[in-house]
Amino acid sequence: MASFEIHGGKPLNGELIPQGAKNEALQVLCAPLLTPEKVTISNVPDIVDVNKLIGLLQAMGVNIEKVEKGIYIFQAKDIDLDYLQTEDFKFRAGSLRGSVMIVGPLLARFGVGYLPKPGGDKIGRRRLDTHFTGMISLGAKFNYDAGEHFYAVEGKNLKGAYIHMDEASVTGTANIVMTAVMAKGETTIYNAACEPYLQQLCKMLNSMGAKISGISSNMLTVKGVKELGGCYHRILPDMIEIGSFIGLAAMTQSEITIKDVSWENLGIIPTIFRRLGIKLERKGDDIYVPAQESYEIETFIDGSIMTISDAPWPGFTPDLLSIILVVASQAKGSVLIHQKMFESRLFFVDKLIDMGAQIILCDPHRATVIGLDRKYDLRGIQMTSPDIRAGVSLLIAALSAKGKSTIHNIEQIDRGYQDIDIRLNNLGADIRRIG
């Protein structure tokens, strides 16, 4: 198990270019399964989860050519459906949450889709009912082997339907959309997710010949087509990494410019950081964060303590609440962090408390942060990364802390952040990868 050794307390300076979006990549890399033609995708992040998915697709029979760093050509001409019953498939797909995205395209094109219980972050229950309920509505037959934890859907003659989703699941919406693109007739998906990454998938599918309307709204209409063709698609910059860099700049009193952020796709993210008192400026399509000695959390109009909570898009993404919590620990003022969508994402706060942060964990969903206003430095400790976002939050805390910190299980961080130690060291950080 690899670790990071961090010597904190050093301000950083320079420019960062965000990687391609992990959450978009896990969706759009599965779309080539819908066509035998070539699909070119650029700005693919070089991270563990995405590389695992590429390896899985290759094992399924997808011909994959790496043109250069971040650019791949996919051709799913000869898919080995028998492979989907093998132990190797169960092992590969079971180690990756993103493997769930192969089911919809396989069902749409070949009439069958299989999946072992997928892996991913241990952040509470992440049920798949929404995915399979939508597929059943389109005419698929569903079976779950509880002993093997193996899901199967079959359906050769899918037909369009009205689907009112029970939750606005991003991956659920993506899977149902990819199932519906070649179903006969018209499909309406209501209470659909409308995150930029889902919008990107829909635009990509339309460039392949699909007929999807209502993109960016919570009601999608999909008119089925007989076949899809190839296309070129570029992945957006990762909004979670952009938010992480804003938080990093504030915590370490650093002057950082984040390049090419696709500002129009950031939604409410800049606003939430400004509510913490963080100054940031839009310069073209870049974000400039000046070095700040202090920052003060706003209150509500009546003077009551600010609450920051997650919500489906266009609300605030749950993936950045861990960053917000860490950044608030050195702010002036107090804030209530309410993590509504996952019940285990706040359990890393015990490490921050050990570092000297003043945080009250109210319950699995809520934490109150009393900002230190830089009157006391966080102190370096040994800790273990529980998931991707908590891991980077702890890394940011360690970079701002006095003394040496060690973070174990950094494979979790590598799952979502490309060469994070190298990129931050280039700005003046002191991070050493050991083990």
Phi and psi in degrees as a GROMACS rama.xvg file:
@    title "Ramachandran Plot"
@    xaxis  label "Phi"
@    yaxis  label "Psi"
@TYPE xy
-81.5955  159.056  ALA-2
-138.679  160.297  SER-3
-106.924  134.132  PHE-4
-108.167  120.876  GLU-5
-121.118  129.497  ILE-6
-105.369  109.022  HIS-7
-90.3739  -173.663  GLY-8
84.4164  13.1957  GLY-9
-109.162  121.945  LYS-10
-67.9111  144.883  PRO-11
-105.468  163.446  LEU-12
-156.058  133.139  ASN-13
141.932  -160.379  GLY-14
-115.337  145.673  GLU-15
-128.19  137.105  LEU-16
-106.711  117.118  ILE-17
-65.3235  146.642  PRO-18
-72.5355  171.165  GLN-19
-64.1507  151.202  GLY-20
-70.922  121.129  ALA-21
-57.8751  -49.4662  LYS-22
-67.4617  -29.6845  ASN-23
-73.4821  -42.4566  GLU-24
-58.0212  -41.7622  ALA-25
-64.7423  -22.9103  LEU-26
-85.9531  -55.1121  GLN-27
-71.3267  -22.9799  VAL-28
-69.7124  -18.1916  LEU-29
-89.1361  -18.4033  CYS-30
-60.4899  -33.0303  ALA-31
-59.1601  -17.8351  PRO-32
-64.2134  -15.8405  LEU-33
-82.2797  -7.8214  LEU-34
-143.585  148.683  THR-35
-81.7375  -5.86908  PRO-36
-86.0053  167.758  GLU-37
-76.7339  137.37  LYS-38
-125.88  124.621  VAL-39
-104.225  129.31  THR-40
-127.085  129.994  ILE-41
-117.401  167.806  SER-42
63.2147  35.504  ASN-43
-78.1346  123.135  VAL-44
-72.0082  141.825  PRO-45
-91.2622  75.8504  ASP-46
-129.206  162.414  ILE-47
-58.3225  -49.2081  VAL-48
-62.1375  -41.5101  ASP-49
-69.0035  -41.0266  VAL-50
-65.563  -33.8189  ASN-51
-64.7719  -41.1997  LYS-52
-65.5762  -41.6431  LEU-53
-60.3486  -42.2758  ILE-54
-63.0873  -39.1863  GLY-55
-64.8687  -45.9279  LEU-56
-61.1946  -39.6473  LEU-57
-62.584  -43.881  GLN-58
-64.3471  -27.8039  ALA-59
-76.8885  -11.5462  MET-60
113.312  2.54662  GLY-61
-73.5348  128.095  VAL-62
-81.0161  120.657  ASN-63
-123.318  124.751  ILE-64
-115.921  123.821  GLU-65
-88.6125  108.913  LYS-66
-73.1814  -48.1327  VAL-67
-162.06  -179.436  GLU-68
-56.4053  120.812  LYS-69
88.1584  -5.60549  GLY-70
-121.046  124.747  ILE-71
-130.84  148.016  TYR-72
-111.989  125.387  ILE-73
-111.109  137.002  PHE-74
-139.778  110.115  GLN-75
-97.2324  60.1241  ALA-76
-79.1504  -40.4887  LYS-77
-127.398  86.9555  ASP-78
-86.6215  132.288  ILE-79
-90.0811  92.7137  ASP-80
-66.7393  -27.7655  LEU-81
-65.0737  -29.2001  ASP-82
-60.3973  -28.2555  TYR-83
-66.8665  -8.75704  LEU-84
-103.287  1.75069  GLN-85
-87.8406  162.239  THR-86
-67.1584  -33.2784  GLU-87
-63.871  -41.0992  ASP-88
-62.5556  -44.8664  PHE-89
-61.4829  -38.2584  LYS-90
-69.5169  -48.946  PHE-91
-64.3087  -50.3001  ARG-92
-68.7596  -31.9165  ALA-93
-72.9144  -13.4675  GLY-94
-95.3854  6.71189  SER-95
-144.063  122.342  LEU-96
-62.1033  -37.6485  ARG-97
-65.3322  -12.2577  GLY-98
-63.3607  -19.6305  SER-99
-60.2534  -23.4733  VAL-100
-75.426  -7.56022  MET-101
-80.1722  -19.5296  ILE-102
-65.975  -49.2405  VAL-103
-58.5514  -50.8589  GLY-104
-61.0761  -39.7781  PRO-105
-64.3011  -43.5647  LEU-106
-63.6594  -42.6318  LEU-107
-63.7644  -42.1298  ALA-108
-92.3901  -36.4392  ARG-109
-113.721  -8.37883  PHE-110
82.9026  3.91651  GLY-111
-142.989  146.506  VAL-112
-147.313  135.449  GLY-113
-129.788  151.36  TYR-114
-161.057  128.689  LEU-115
-77.6653  168.614  PRO-116
-59.0486  117.998  LYS-117
-77.3268  157.274  PRO-118
-88.1796  -146.144  GLY-119
116.812  -167.737  GLY-120
-65.6548  143.98  ASP-121
-91.1084  78.173  LYS-122
-121.225  26.8651  ILE-123
106.526  -177.068  GLY-124
-64.9024  134.972  ARG-125
-134.681  78.487  ARG-126
-71.8106  158.022  ARG-127
-111.079  8.31234  LEU-128
-54.6251  -41.8373  ASP-129
-59.3374  -41.0655  THR-130
-59.4942  -54.5272  HIS-131
-76.3515  -30.5459  PHE-132
-61.4046  -40.653  THR-133
-64.0975  -41.0581  GLY-134
-66.6621  -37.7292  MET-135
-63.4164  -39.5104  ILE-136
-61.3163  -28.3116  SER-137
-85.7295  -0.902269  LEU-138
110.657  5.6067  GLY-139
-81.2273  150.686  ALA-140
-98.1972  135.533  LYS-141
-115.465  140.357  PHE-142
-140.95  138.143  ASN-143
-125.989  120.347  TYR-144
-90.8443  101.847  ASP-145
-64.9927  -32.2395  ALA-146
-67.5777  -41.8321  GLY-147
-93.8267  -5.8104  GLU-148
52.1296  49.2992  HIS-149
-122.909  126.468  PHE-150
-99.216  143.702  TYR-151
-141.702  137.246  ALA-152
-131.141  141.338  VAL-153
-139.001  141.305  GLU-154
177.703  110.166  GLY-155
-85.5256  -27.8666  LYS-156
-122.441  70.1322  ASN-157
-71.5034  144.648  LEU-158
-128.84  144.262  LYS-159
-58.5516  152.378  GLY-160
-154.443  167.351  ALA-161
-91.206  121.423  TYR-162
-122.012  116.574  ILE-163
-102.065  103.427  HIS-164
-68.6121  141.424  MET-165
-77.6577  -16.3479  ASP-166
-150.203  153.379  GLU-167
-84.2721  62.304  ALA-168
-72.9833  129.387  SER-169
-66.7768  -52.9436  VAL-170
-68.2369  -33.0853  THR-171
-63.7707  -45.7442  GLY-172
-60.593  -45.6441  THR-173
-60.1091  -43.24  ALA-174
-66.1197  -40.7584  ASN-175
-69.7166  -40.0289  ILE-176
-60.0994  -46.1198  VAL-177
-68.5029  -27.7701  MET-178
-71.0246  -37.0661  THR-179
-82.1667  -17.8708  ALA-180
-61.9222  -27.2346  VAL-181
-115.917  14.3692  MET-182
-75.1238  151.027  ALA-183
-73.9329  128.602  LYS-184
92.2548  -157.311  GLY-185
-112.646  136.227  GLU-186
-116.353  132.436  THR-187
-112.292  126.371  THR-188
-115.399  111.651  ILE-189
-105.348  151.42  TYR-190
62.8331  33.3896  ASN-191
-74.2885  149.517  ALA-192
-66.9088  151.403  ALA-193
-134.933  25.3303  CYS-194
-53.8113  151.688  GLU-195
-53.2483  -33.9959  PRO-196
-69.368  -35.0183  TYR-197
-69.9344  -38.2934  LEU-198
-60.3801  -41.429  GLN-199
-60.7989  -43.9601  GLN-200
-60.1709  -45.4958  LEU-201
-63.1263  -41.0032  CYS-202
-64.3868  -39.3339  LYS-203
-63.0382  -45.8598  MET-204
-62.1075  -38.9202  LEU-205
-63.5235  -36.8631  ASN-206
-70.6664  -16.9961  SER-207
-87.8512  -6.17503  MET-208
114.951  0.251861  GLY-209
-71.4233  165.634  ALA-210
-125.68  87.0877  LYS-211
-116.845  127.491  ILE-212
-124.149  165  SER-213
86.4067  12.2808  GLY-214
-59.7822  134.716  ILE-215
86.6777  -3.05716  SER-216
-106.634  178.342  SER-217
-97.1602  13.416  ASN-218
-129.864  111.333  MET-219
-103.48  139.779  LEU-220
-117.079  125.477  THR-221
-120.486  116.229  VAL-222
-97.0385  119.379  LYS-223
-64.281  142.087  GLY-224
-120.887  163.698  VAL-225
-77.1253  -32.5437  LYS-226
-156.312  161.056  GLU-227
-120.249  156.342  LEU-228
-117.654  -169.354  GLY-229
-79.5899  173.249  GLY-230
-167.562  174.846  CYS-231
-115.29  136.596  TYR-232
-141.496  138.07  HIS-233
-113.735  129.496  ARG-234
-77.8078  140.4  ILE-235
-66.2819  158.903  LEU-236
-65.6784  152.539  PRO-237
-79.3799  110.943  ASP-238
-64.6901  -27.9709  MET-239
-71.4471  -39.4099  ILE-240
-67.9621  -38.3925  GLU-241
-60.1996  -46.3371  ILE-242
-62.298  -38.3863  GLY-243
-61.4869  -40.7099  SER-244
-69.2603  -35.3637  PHE-245
-62.0036  -46.6981  ILE-246
-62.7786  -39.4888  GLY-247
-60.4519  -45.5436  LEU-248
-60.397  -44.2981  ALA-249
-64.5689  -46.2561  ALA-250
-67.2036  -33.5546  MET-251
-100.666  7.13995  THR-252
53.7105  48.6381  GLN-253
-108.792  154.011  SER-254
-102.001  109.266  GLU-255
-132.411  137.807  ILE-256
-109.911  126.024  THR-257
-102.927  118.33  ILE-258
-87.9107  148.258  LYS-259
48.2772  62.7138  ASP-260
-91.185  -4.77785  VAL-261
54.5217  61.7681  SER-262
-49.9482  -40.2259  TRP-263
-65.6193  -14.243  GLU-264
-102.55  9.5859  ASN-265
-88.8672  -14.5807  LEU-266
58.8951  -130.245  GLY-267
-86.6878  -1.60699  ILE-268
-55.578  -51.4897  ILE-269
-59.2022  -37.4719  PRO-270
-61.3037  -43.107  THR-271
-64.5101  -41.8105  ILE-272
-65.7994  -35.5871  PHE-273
-64.6842  -31.8219  ARG-274
-65.1228  -23.1822  ARG-275
-82.3872  -2.17181  LEU-276
93.4513  7.67457  GLY-277
-82.6054  127.149  ILE-278
-83.3514  130.325  LYS-279
-147.14  144.476  LEU-280
-122.064  142.618  GLU-281
-88.4243  123.585  ARG-282
-124.078  95.7085  LYS-283
66.0951  -118.783  GLY-284
-108.352  19.8372  ASP-285
-106.74  160.53  ASP-286
-114.856  125.279  ILE-287
-106.466  123.498  TYR-288
-113.41  110.898  VAL-289
-75.6809  158.823  PRO-290
-67.3614  131.735  ALA-291
-124.433  130.253  GLN-292
-70.6876  -35.5019  GLU-293
-151.608  161.738  SER-294
-147.694  141.751  TYR-295
-117.012  130.543  GLU-296
-71.8142  132.864  ILE-297
-68.3396  160.027  GLU-298
-109.583  169.802  THR-299
-70.1184  167.796  PHE-300
-55.0651  -36.5423  ILE-301
-83.3575  5.31928  ASP-302
90.2937  -3.11453  GLY-303
-75.5137  160.937  SER-304
-63.7984  134.834  ILE-305
-60.4317  137.114  MET-306
-114.457  130.997  THR-307
-119.218  122.324  ILE-308
-132.934  162.646  SER-309
-93.0193  159.356  ASP-310
-163.038  157.125  ALA-311
-56.9899  150.92  PRO-312
-54.9774  136.694  TRP-313
-89.3397  21.6299  PRO-314
-73.2654  -173  GLY-315
-83.1457  131.009  PHE-316
-65.9459  135.356  THR-317
-63.5141  -23.6169  PRO-318
-66.654  -15.5115  ASP-319
-105.365  -1.82743  LEU-320
-64.5556  -34.4879  LEU-321
-62.8324  -39.5868  SER-322
-65.861  -45.5058  ILE-323
-57.9218  -42.7738  ILE-324
-61.4313  -45.6372  LEU-325
-63.8512  -46.2532  VAL-326
-61.8356  -37.158  VAL-327
-64.9245  -23.096  ALA-328
-63.6669  -24.0089  SER-329
-112.929  13.2655  GLN-330
-83.5026  169.519  ALA-331
-94.5047  124.38  LYS-332
112.315  -175.825  GLY-333
-129.209  157.226  SER-334
-151.306  144.825  VAL-335
-99.2911  120.371  LEU-336
-95.7902  123.038  ILE-337
-119.582  104.56  HIS-338
-92.5075  97.729  GLN-339
-83.827  -28.3377  LYS-340
-92.1461  -21.0828  MET-341
-136.353  140.76  PHE-342
-94.5291  -1.89976  GLU-343
-123.317  12.598  SER-344
-81.3547  -13.9459  ARG-345
-98.2324  2.45105  LEU-346
-73.496  -2.84576  PHE-347
-83.9955  -4.18478  PHE-348
-66.9769  -19.5705  VAL-349
-61.0338  -32.6786  ASP-350
-67.5768  -40.5777  LYS-351
-65.5363  -37.9704  LEU-352
-63.0922  -40.6224  ILE-353
-62.3851  -28.4131  ASP-354
-80.8501  -8.01687  MET-355
111.83  -0.0457794  GLY-356
-69.7299  150.172  ALA-357
-103.138  98.9502  GLN-358
-135.678  133.901  ILE-359
-109.67  116.198  ILE-360
-83.7952  104.551  LEU-361
-72.0163  -41.4667  CYS-362
-167.543  -179.034  ASP-363
-58.8583  -15.1908  PRO-364
-110.365  -15.3033  HIS-365
-133.011  140.007  ARG-366
-139.465  135.875  ALA-367
-100.725  127.05  THR-368
-109.705  123.022  VAL-369
-102.523  107.679  ILE-370
-64.2015  142.082  GLY-371
-84.1095  -12.6932  LEU-372
52.312  33.9226  ASP-373
59.992  14.048  ARG-374
-71.529  -25.2425  LYS-375
-133.761  133.162  TYR-376
-75.3462  145.924  ASP-377
-65.8406  153.286  LEU-378
-113.249  145.764  ARG-379
-69.109  139.237  GLY-380
-142.187  177.439  ILE-381
-94.837  137.364  GLN-382
-154.01  170.61  MET-383
-126.216  135.769  THR-384
-77.7651  118.59  SER-385
-83.3562  -30.1178  PRO-386
-155.948  176.859  ASP-387
-58.3967  -54.7802  ILE-388
-72.1632  -40.105  ARG-389
-63.6238  -36.1704  ALA-390
-61.5654  -43.9218  GLY-391
-71.2376  -34.179  VAL-392
-61.2314  -42.4285  SER-393
-66.9342  -35.1868  LEU-394
-63.5995  -42.5471  LEU-395
-63.4103  -43.1315  ILE-396
-60.3458  -42.7262  ALA-397
-65.8975  -37.6042  ALA-398
-67.3756  -24.8044  LEU-399
-92.7149  -13.2064  SER-400
-80.3314  160.92  ALA-401
-87.1842  129.95  LYS-402
91.4757  -163.095  GLY-403
-98.8421  135.076  LYS-404
-119.949  150.714  SER-405
-126.416  127.082  THR-406
-113.427  118.493  ILE-407
-91.7232  168.47  HIS-408
59.5717  42.8886  ASN-409
-74.3662  -3.05478  ILE-410
-55.9936  -31.1612  GLU-411
-61.7951  -42.9888  GLN-412
-66.8649  -41.7385  ILE-413
-62.8568  -23.1678  ASP-414
-61.9138  -28.982  ARG-415
-125.006  -9.50574  GLY-416
-129.064  123.973  TYR-417
-83.2184  119.261  GLN-418
47.3129  42.9294  ASP-419
-61.5883  -37.4548  ILE-420
-67.7205  -42.3632  ASP-421
-64.4955  -45.1679  ILE-422
-65.6206  -39.4805  ARG-423
-76.4088  -33.9681  LEU-424
-62.0642  -31.9612  ASN-425
-66.2441  -17.9597  ASN-426
-97.4921  -1.00937  LEU-427
114.003  3.22317  GLY-428
-73.3198  162.987  ALA-429
-122.232  85.4659  ASP-430
-121.118  126.127  ILE-431
-119.008  131.136  ARG-432
-89.2584  122.921  ARG-433
-125.701  149.988  ILE-434
